[in-house]
Amino acid sequence: MLRPGVDVRLEAAGLLAMSAKLGTRSVVDQRGPESTTTVLDHHLNRIFRTSEAVST
C-alpha cells in the first residue's frame, strides 16, 4: 500500500532513472550489489507502507 500523498508518476520516473544509474555503476564496480539493494530498499520504503503501518 502506498503512503498518503505519493505522486505515483513522479516516483516511478525517479525509481526508473535511479535504478538505471545504479545498475550501470554496479556493472563497472563502483557500487556493489548489496549497496545497490540498500539504496533501492530505502527509496521503496519511503513510498510504500510497511505491513505494520497498514494494520494500524
N, C-alpha and C positions, 0 to 999 in steps of 0.2 A: 504494500500500500504506500502511496506517495505521501510525503509530508505536505501539510497545508501550504498553499501559495507557490508551489513549484511550477515554474514555466517549463512544460514538457519539451517544447521545441527548442528552447534555448539550452536546456540541459543536454538534450540528445546531440545537438550540434557540438557542444563543448566536449562531451564524452567521446564523440567520434574523432574530433581533432586531437584530443589528448591521447587517445588510445593509439592512433596512427603514429604520433610522435614518440610515445613510449615504446611502441613496438620497434621502430627504427633504432632507437637508442639501445634497446636490449640486444638487437641483432649485431650492432657494432661494439658490443661490450662496454658501453658507457653506463649501463644500468642493468643489474641482474634481474632475473625473473621474480625473485622474492620482493625486491624493491618496487618493481612494476606492479605487482599484485597489491602491495600495501597502498600505493598511490591510488589505484583504481578503487580498492575497497573503501578508502577514505571518502572519495567523492560519491560513490554509490550510497554509503551510509548517510551522507548529507541529504540525499534525495529521497531515500526510502526509509520508512519507519521500520524499526525492529519489531519482531513478533511480540516482545514485552510491551512496547508502546501501543500496539494495535489493540491489545486486550484491555487496556485501561480506559 
